[in-house]
């Protein structure tokens, strides 16, 4: 059948309103696992400093009954160790014209508020990348931005490297050295267990293993989680489980956390209580000078990474990423 010749249809009409949904879809990830697991603290200067201490090495301690103490019995006292990291400034800028702000828009009432919301999420993503990637500290000056020493660069004590790979770690107050990458190799259960044991021996717990997407799948294929364990949770639950979210070693339970923003070539074994993101200036919004027909805003924060004791965590470096 054909439509009546004189039928006025939607193809000819001019005044039909557009069909534009009031929902704006965005699938970009906003999870920041390292920031979520770390503590939050305050800094009071652009070089943020703190102290760590340690107990004397354990010894076989047996004393004579009634023994008197002489001066030579008192050991020399070891001073605390002073550490530091530079604060880094991260920002996002927004400029919205006066016209765009008042136009009737789909999906948001205020363009300025909507853009500020997006930039806030982008800033958190930038911070996650800065905190977890490989970056040596930079003191900065009038023409050079300060840069904090990142997670990879702190982990030198329990660093499982391959070949020429190396981590300088914290070498002086505010100086966190570079990471040298070695030849890549497969992540194995043996490598992971070696780092977990070293962390436990040093006094840490290593309760969280943070990895990139590829090596999350590698951990899920470890022996001990073979086909015999890849079964439905129960007869009523029709899920087919093929992943490991908690790895149980001789030294406790270790939560496996994927992170999109770290380098996939490094697997971190972390004791979260020993890490903190400390702020000299927390998230702030500033109205910039109005120089034309636009509203301008700056989102800014100044922060650094605090390692309360890096020997309580570790890493397996130089891993395959595909």
C-alpha positions in Angstrom: 0.0 0.0 0.0 1.2 3.6 -0.7 0.3 6.7 1.3 -2.4 9.0 -0.1 -0.9 11.4 -2.5 -1.8 14.5 -0.6 -0.8 13.2 2.8 1.3 15.7 4.7 4.1 13.7 6.4 7.0 14.4 8.6 9.5 14.4 5.7 7.9 17.6 4.4 7.2 19.3 7.7 9.4 22.2 8.8 8.3 23.0 12.3 8.8 19.7 14.1 10.9 19.9 17.2 14.1 17.9 17.3 14.3 14.8 19.5 17.3 15.4 21.7 17.6 13.4 24.9 18.2 15.2 28.2 20.7 12.5 29.2 24.4 13.0 28.3 26.2 9.7 28.1 29.9 9.4 29.1 31.7 6.1 29.6 35.1 7.5 30.4 36.3 5.8 33.6 36.6 8.0 36.7 37.7 5.4 39.3 41.0 6.3 41.0 42.0 3.2 43.0 45.3 4.4 44.5 43.8 7.7 45.8 40.8 5.8 47.2 43.1 3.4 49.2 45.6 6.0 50.3 45.3 8.2 53.3 44.7 12.0 53.0 46.8 14.5 54.8 48.0 18.1 54.9 51.2 19.7 53.8 52.4 23.1 55.0 55.2 23.9 52.5 56.1 23.1 48.9 58.7 20.7 50.2 56.7 18.3 52.4 58.8 16.4 55.0 58.1 13.7 57.5 60.1 11.2 59.6 60.3 7.5 59.9 61.9 5.3 62.6 62.7 1.6 63.1 63.3 -0.8 66.0 66.6 -2.3 66.8 67.3 -5.7 65.2 66.0 -8.5 67.4 68.6 -10.3 69.5 68.9 -13.2 71.9 68.3 -11.3 75.2 69.4 -12.9 78.4 70.6 -11.1 81.5 72.2 -12.1 84.8 69.9 -11.9 87.8 70.6 -8.8 89.8 73.0 -7.5 87.2 73.8 -3.8 87.6 73.7 -1.4 84.6 76.9 0.4 83.5 77.1 3.2 81.0 78.5 0.9 78.3 75.3 -1.2 78.4 73.3 1.7 77.0 73.4 1.5 73.2 73.8 4.5 71.0 70.5 6.0 69.9 69.7 6.1 66.2 68.0 9.3 65.1 64.9 9.2 63.0 65.1 9.3 59.2 63.8 12.4 57.5 62.0 12.1 54.1 60.4 14.5 51.8 58.6 15.1 48.5 57.8 18.2 46.5 54.2 19.3 46.0 52.9 19.4 42.4 50.3 21.8 41.1 47.6 20.4 38.8 44.8 22.5 37.2 42.0 22.6 34.7 40.5 25.7 33.0 37.0 26.4 31.8 35.7 29.3 29.7 32.0 29.6 28.7 30.5 32.4 26.7 27.7 34.5 28.2 25.4 33.4 25.3 26.0 29.7 25.8 25.3 30.0 29.5 21.8 31.4 29.0 20.8 29.4 25.9 18.2 26.6 26.6 20.3 23.5 26.6 19.6 19.7 26.6 21.1 17.6 29.4 22.2 20.5 31.6 20.9 23.8 32.9 24.2 25.6 33.4 27.0 25.0 30.9 29.5 26.4 33.4 28.5 24.0 36.1 28.5 21.1 33.7 32.0 21.9 32.4 33.3 22.4 35.9 32.0 18.9 36.8 33.8 17.4 33.9 37.0 19.1 34.7 36.9 18.0 38.3 36.7 14.4 37.1 39.5 15.0 34.6 41.7 16.5 37.3 41.3 13.4 39.6 42.2 11.2 36.6 45.3 13.3 36.0 46.3 13.0 39.6 45.9 9.2 39.6 48.3 9.0 36.6 50.8 11.4 38.2 50.8 9.5 41.5 51.1 6.0 40.0 53.3 6.3 37.0 57.1 6.5 36.8 58.2 10.1 37.6 61.3 11.4 39.4 60.9 14.4 41.7 61.7 17.9 40.3 62.3 20.8 42.8 61.2 23.4 40.3 62.1 27.1 40.0 60.7 30.3 38.5 60.5 28.7 35.0 60.2 25.0 35.8 57.1 23.3 37.4 57.6 21.3 40.5 57.0 17.5 40.2 56.4 15.0 42.9 58.2 11.7 43.0 55.7 9.0 42.0 54.8 5.6 43.5 57.0 3.6 41.1 60.0 5.8 42.0 59.7 5.3 45.8 59.6 1.5 45.7 63.3 0.6 45.8 63.7 -1.8 48.8 61.4 -4.6 47.5 61.7 -4.0 43.8 61.8 -7.1 41.7 63.6 -5.9 38.5 64.9 -7.7 35.4 68.2 -7.2 33.8 69.3 -3.6 33.9 66.1 -2.5 35.6 66.6 -0.4 38.7 65.0 2.1 41.1 67.0 4.8 42.8 64.3 5.6 45.4 64.6 8.4 47.9 68.2 9.5 48.0 67.9 12.8 49.8 65.2 15.0 51.3 62.9 15.8 48.3 65.0 13.8 45.9 63.2 10.7 44.5 65.3 9.3 41.7 64.5 7.8 38.3 63.4 4.3 37.4 65.4 2.4 34.8 63.3 0.0 32.8 64.8 -3.5 32.0 63.7 -6.2 29.6 60.0 -7.1 29.9 59.0 -10.6 31.0 55.8 -12.5 32.0 54.3 -11.9 35.4 54.6 -15.2 37.3 53.2 -16.4 40.7 56.8 -16.9 41.8 57.7 -13.3 41.2 54.6 -12.1 43.0 55.2 -14.4 46.0 58.9 -13.3 46.2 57.8 -9.6 46.7 55.0 -10.5 49.1 57.4 -12.4 51.3 60.0 -9.6 51.3 57.3 -7.1 52.3 56.1 -9.3 55.1 59.7 -9.8 56.4 60.2 -6.1 56.4 57.1 -5.5 58.5 54.4 -4.7 55.9 51.3 -6.5 55.0 51.1 -6.1 51.2 47.3 -6.4 51.4 46.7 -4.9 47.9 48.1 -5.9 44.6 47.4 -3.1 42.1 48.0 -4.0 38.4 47.1 -2.8 34.9 44.4 -4.5 32.8 46.5 -7.1 31.1 48.3 -8.3 34.2 45.0 -8.5 36.0 44.1 -11.3 33.5 47.5 -12.9 34.0 46.9 -13.2 37.8 43.5 -14.8 37.1 45.3 -17.5 35.2 47.7 -18.5 37.9 48.0 -22.2 38.8 45.8 -23.0 41.7 42.9 -21.2 40.0 42.8 -23.6 37.1 39.8 -25.1 35.3 38.8 -27.1 38.4 38.0 -23.8 40.2 36.3 -22.1 37.2 32.8 -23.2 38.0 29.4 -21.7 38.9 29.3 -20.2 42.4 26.3 -22.5 43.2 23.5 -24.2 41.3 21.2 -21.2 41.6 23.8 -18.6 40.7 24.5 -18.9 37.0 27.7 -16.9 37.0 30.9 -18.5 35.5 33.8 -17.3 37.6 37.1 -16.9 35.8 38.9 -14.2 37.8 40.9 -13.9 41.0 39.9 -10.9 43.1 41.7 -12.1 46.3 45.0 -13.9 46.2 45.7 -15.9 49.4 49.4 -16.4 50.1 51.3 -17.8 53.1 51.4 -14.2 54.4 47.7 -13.3 54.2 45.0 -12.2 51.8 45.9 -9.8 49.0 43.1 -7.9 47.2 43.7 -7.7 43.4 42.8 -4.2 42.2 43.0 -3.2 38.5 44.1 0.4 37.7 43.6 1.9 34.3 46.1 4.8 34.9 49.2 3.0 36.1 51.8 1.5 33.8 50.7 -2.1 33.0 54.3 -3.2 33.0 54.5 -2.8 36.8 52.6 -4.8 39.5 52.4 -3.1 42.9 52.1 -4.9 46.2 51.0 -2.2 48.6 50.3 -1.7 52.3 47.8 1.1 51.9 48.2 2.5 55.4 51.8 3.5 54.5 50.8 5.8 51.7 49.1 9.2 51.7 48.2 12.0 49.3 48.9 15.2 51.3 47.5 18.6 50.1 49.1 22.0 50.4 46.0 23.3 48.7 43.0 21.1 48.4 40.6 21.3 45.4 39.6 24.9 44.8 37.7 26.8 42.2 38.7 30.3 41.3 36.9 32.9 39.2 39.4 34.4 36.7 39.3 38.0 35.7 36.5 38.8 33.3 38.1 40.2 30.1 35.3 39.7 27.7 31.9 38.1 27.2 32.8 34.8 29.0 32.9 33.3 32.4 36.3 31.8 33.2 37.1 29.4 36.0 40.2 27.6 37.3 40.2 24.3 39.2 43.4 23.8 41.1 45.0 21.6 43.7 48.5 21.3 45.1 49.5 17.9 46.5 52.3 15.4 47.0 52.8 11.7 47.6 53.8 10.7 51.1 55.5 7.3 51.6 55.4 6.6 55.4 57.8 3.7 54.8 58.3 2.3 51.3 59.9 -0.9 52.6 56.4 -2.0 53.6 55.4 -2.2 49.9 57.0 -3.5 46.7 56.7 -4.0 43.0 57.3 -6.5 40.2 58.7 -4.5 37.3 59.4 -5.0 33.6 56.2 -7.0 32.9 54.7 -7.9 29.6 51.7 -5.8 28.6 50.2 -8.0 25.9 
